[in-house]
Amino acid sequence: MVNRVPTVDSELRETVQQAIDATGYRPNLAARSLVTRRAGSVALVLPSEGRIFGDPFFGRVVEGVMGVVQPIGVHLVVTLAGSSTYEHLVADLRQGRLDGAILIHTHRGDPLPSLLANMRLPVVLSGRPMGALRISHVDVDQAAGARLAAEHLVGLGRRRIATISGPLDAPAGIDRLDGFRAAMADLGHHDVPVAEGDFSSESGARAVERLLAEHPDLDGLFVASDLMAHGALPVLRRAGRRVPEDVAVVGFDDSSSALVCDPTLTTVRQPVEDMAAEMVRLLLDHVDRPNRPVSSVVFAPTFVVRHSA
């Protein structure tokens, strides 16, 4: 269900509905509430920016969440981040209409994680929190994934390696960039050109244009998301740079975007569906044990070699 967003894009509705259809989701809310004295509903809060409609990451999150809530009859309420949403969300949590919330891809200025944590409401965050906030979260080892990319590019003999980072107001963008820079320094490359993107395909295209203008001799590229790599590859092709012969390209995510890239994308895989499922299990444990300590689960990335590097 997409709740409290009357103007929500039809593509998001379709993504959620496909996940429901695939799992055969049919909640038995009344029976569960009578037994547990819980609402039998949890919220999944997605970013409000438009990129969620074209980014396969979010569909994978929904699929992973639905795989856990469906068998136990928990109702999933999907909503978009925003000040009016936050007001309703906090009220629903405090008044027992929702049991807890999963927050996806928050950024530096987002007040919701600290608000819910300080109110001691059941909440789990996708990715590490900003600063010293104590909140349960599930993440992939971003730095280890970036190191896999660095080692692969250097192992191919590439010498002029650049990166397109994610947004630097978000933990995933920061950690992938920091991890890549640290790994490259360990491998003897101390000067790594960087262009910032926002995880969208369009930002990948703009970023690689900047890199080519400033560093026309680059021969290796780590792109911090597959979707940004999908936008960057046509720009390289139009500039006369063959992939992988002239420029080896490595992405991050191993989403469906990696498979539709031309050539198919070598990438760092984060197990998004498994991570989303773990977020639900962790949240429900917080609901059942309100005094359980804050904890984190960090998944290991793997490396998938295809044709771009």
C-alpha positions in Angstrom: 0.0 0.0 0.0 1.2 3.5 -0.8 -0.2 5.6 2.0 -0.5 9.4 2.7 0.9 10.4 -0.7 -2.2 11.1 -2.9 -0.1 12.3 -5.8 2.5 9.5 -5.7 3.8 8.5 -9.1 2.1 5.6 -10.8 5.5 3.9 -11.3 6.0 3.6 -7.5 2.6 2.1 -7.2 3.4 -0.4 -9.9 6.7 -1.4 -8.2 5.0 -2.1 -5.0 2.1 -3.9 -6.7 4.5 -6.1 -8.6 6.2 -7.1 -5.3 2.8 -7.9 -3.8 1.8 -10.0 -6.8 5.1 -11.8 -6.8 4.8 -12.9 -3.2 1.0 -13.5 -3.1 0.8 -11.0 -0.2 -2.5 -11.4 1.6 -2.4 -10.0 5.2 -4.6 -11.4 8.0 -4.4 -8.2 10.1 -7.3 -8.8 12.5 -6.1 -12.2 13.6 -2.6 -10.9 14.2 -3.7 -7.9 16.2 -5.8 -9.9 18.5 -3.0 -12.2 19.4 -0.1 -9.7 19.6 -1.9 -6.4 20.6 0.2 -4.8 17.8 -1.0 -2.9 14.8 0.4 -5.5 12.5 1.7 -2.7 10.2 5.2 -1.3 9.5 6.2 1.8 7.4 8.8 1.8 4.7 9.9 5.4 4.2 11.5 6.1 0.8 13.3 9.3 -0.3 11.0 11.9 -1.8 13.3 12.9 -4.7 12.2 11.7 -8.1 15.1 9.3 -8.7 13.3 6.5 -6.8 11.0 6.0 -9.8 13.9 5.1 -12.1 16.3 3.5 -9.7 16.0 -0.4 -9.5 17.5 -0.2 -6.0 14.2 0.7 -4.4 12.2 -2.1 -6.1 14.8 -4.5 -4.7 14.2 -3.1 -1.3 10.5 -3.6 -1.6 11.0 -7.1 -2.8 13.2 -8.0 0.2 10.8 -6.4 2.7 7.8 -8.1 1.2 9.5 -11.5 1.4 9.6 -11.2 5.2 6.3 -9.5 6.0 4.1 -11.6 3.7 4.5 -15.0 5.4 3.7 -13.5 8.9 0.8 -11.2 7.8 2.4 -7.9 8.5 0.9 -5.0 6.5 3.5 -2.8 4.7 2.8 0.9 4.4 5.1 2.6 1.8 5.4 6.3 2.1 7.7 9.1 0.8 9.8 11.3 3.0 8.7 14.8 3.7 7.7 17.1 6.6 4.0 16.3 6.3 4.8 12.6 6.1 7.0 12.8 9.2 4.2 14.4 11.2 1.8 11.6 10.3 4.4 8.9 10.8 5.3 10.0 14.3 1.7 10.3 15.3 0.9 6.8 13.9 3.9 5.3 15.7 3.1 7.0 19.0 -0.6 6.1 18.8 0.0 2.5 17.9 -1.3 2.6 14.3 2.1 1.5 13.1 4.5 -0.8 15.0 7.8 0.6 13.5 9.5 2.2 10.6 12.3 1.4 8.1 14.0 4.4 6.7 15.8 4.2 3.3 18.6 6.5 2.2 18.5 9.4 4.6 20.9 12.4 4.2 22.8 14.8 6.4 19.9 17.2 6.9 17.2 14.6 7.5 15.7 15.1 11.0 13.7 11.8 11.1 16.3 9.3 12.2 17.3 11.3 15.3 13.7 12.2 16.0 12.5 8.6 16.1 15.6 7.4 17.9 15.3 10.1 20.6 11.7 9.2 21.1 12.7 5.5 21.5 10.3 4.4 18.8 11.1 1.2 16.8 13.1 2.2 13.8 15.8 0.7 11.6 17.9 2.7 9.2 19.2 1.6 5.8 22.9 2.5 5.9 24.9 3.8 8.8 23.6 7.0 10.5 25.3 10.3 10.1 27.4 11.4 13.1 27.1 9.6 16.5 23.4 8.9 16.4 22.6 5.6 18.1 20.1 3.8 15.9 19.9 0.2 14.6 20.9 -0.1 11.0 21.8 -2.5 8.2 24.5 -1.7 5.7 26.9 -3.2 3.2 30.6 -2.7 3.9 30.9 0.3 1.5 34.6 0.8 1.9 35.3 -2.9 1.3 33.2 -2.7 -1.9 35.1 0.4 -3.1 38.4 -1.4 -2.4 37.3 -4.3 -4.6 36.8 -1.8 -7.4 40.2 -0.1 -6.8 42.1 -3.4 -6.7 40.4 -4.6 -9.9 41.2 -1.4 -11.9 44.8 -1.3 -10.7 45.1 -5.0 -11.4 44.1 -4.3 -15.0 47.1 -2.0 -15.3 45.1 1.2 -15.4 47.1 4.2 -14.3 44.9 7.2 -14.7 41.9 6.3 -12.6 39.0 8.6 -11.6 35.8 8.2 -9.8 32.2 9.4 -9.9 31.0 9.6 -6.3 27.6 9.5 -4.9 26.1 12.5 -3.1 28.5 13.6 -0.3 25.7 14.5 2.1 24.7 10.8 2.3 26.7 8.1 4.2 26.8 5.7 1.2 28.3 8.4 -1.0 30.8 9.4 1.6 31.9 5.9 2.5 32.3 4.7 -1.1 34.5 7.7 -1.9 36.6 7.5 1.3 37.0 3.7 0.8 38.1 4.1 -2.8 40.5 6.9 -2.0 42.1 4.9 0.8 42.4 1.8 -1.3 43.9 3.7 -4.2 46.4 5.4 -1.8 47.4 1.9 -0.5 48.0 0.9 -4.1 50.2 3.9 -4.9 47.6 6.2 -6.4 47.4 9.3 -4.2 45.7 11.7 -6.6 42.2 10.4 -7.7 40.1 12.9 -9.7 36.5 13.0 -8.4 33.2 14.3 -9.8 30.2 14.1 -7.6 26.8 12.6 -8.7 23.5 12.0 -7.0 23.1 8.2 -7.9 20.9 9.1 -10.9 21.7 8.3 -14.5 21.7 11.9 -15.5 24.2 12.9 -12.9 26.5 10.1 -14.1 26.5 11.6 -17.6 27.2 15.1 -16.3 30.0 13.9 -14.1 31.9 11.9 -16.7 31.6 14.9 -19.1 33.4 17.0 -16.4 36.0 14.3 -15.8 36.8 13.9 -19.6 37.1 17.7 -19.9 39.6 17.9 -17.0 41.3 14.6 -17.4 41.1 13.5 -21.0 43.7 10.7 -20.5 41.7 8.8 -17.9 41.7 5.1 -18.5 39.8 3.7 -15.5 36.6 4.8 -13.8 34.9 3.7 -10.6 31.3 4.8 -10.6 29.5 4.7 -7.2 26.3 3.3 -8.6 25.3 1.2 -11.6 22.6 3.7 -12.6 25.2 6.5 -12.8 27.5 4.2 -14.8 24.5 3.6 -17.2 24.4 7.3 -17.8 28.2 7.6 -18.1 28.8 4.9 -20.7 27.1 6.6 -23.7 29.0 9.8 -23.0 32.3 7.9 -23.1 31.2 6.3 -26.4 30.3 9.7 -27.9 33.7 11.0 -26.9 35.3 8.2 -28.8 36.5 6.3 -25.8 36.0 2.5 -26.0 34.9 0.5 -23.0 36.9 -1.4 -21.8 39.7 -1.0 -24.3 40.3 2.7 -23.6 38.5 3.2 -20.3 37.7 0.3 -17.9 34.5 1.0 -15.9 33.4 -0.5 -12.6 30.0 0.2 -11.0 28.4 -0.5 -7.6 25.1 -2.3 -6.7 24.8 -5.1 -9.2 21.3 -3.9 -10.1 19.4 -4.6 -13.3 21.0 -1.4 -14.7 24.3 -3.4 -14.8 22.8 -5.9 -17.2 21.4 -3.3 -19.7 24.6 -1.3 -19.9 26.5 -1.6 -23.2 28.9 -3.3 -22.5 27.5 -5.1 -19.5 28.8 -3.7 -16.3 31.5 -5.1 -14.0 30.3 -4.1 -10.6 30.4 -4.4 -6.8 27.4 -6.4 -5.6 25.5 -5.4 -2.5 22.8 -8.0 -1.5 20.0 -5.5 -1.4 17.1 -8.0 -1.0 18.9 -9.8 1.9 19.7 -6.5 3.5 16.1 -5.3 3.3 14.9 -8.6 4.8 17.3 -8.2 7.7 16.0 -4.7 8.3 12.5 -6.1 8.7 13.7 -8.8 11.1 15.7 -6.3 13.1 12.7 -3.9 13.3 10.3 -6.6 14.4 12.7 -7.7 17.1 12.8 -4.1 18.3 8.9 -4.1 18.3 8.8 -7.4 20.3 11.6 -6.3 22.7 11.3 -2.5 23.2 14.4 -2.4 25.5 16.7 -4.4 23.2 20.0 -2.6 22.6 20.8 -0.7 19.4 22.6 -3.0 16.9 23.9 -3.1 13.4 24.3 -5.7 10.7 26.9 -5.2 8.0 26.9 -7.4 4.9 30.0 -8.2 2.9 30.1 -7.1 -0.8 31.2 -9.3 -3.6 32.7 -8.5 -7.1 31.0 -9.4 -10.4 33.1 -9.3 -13.5 31.4 -8.7 -16.8 32.5 -6.9 -19.9 33.2 -3.2 -18.9 36.4 -3.9 -17.0 
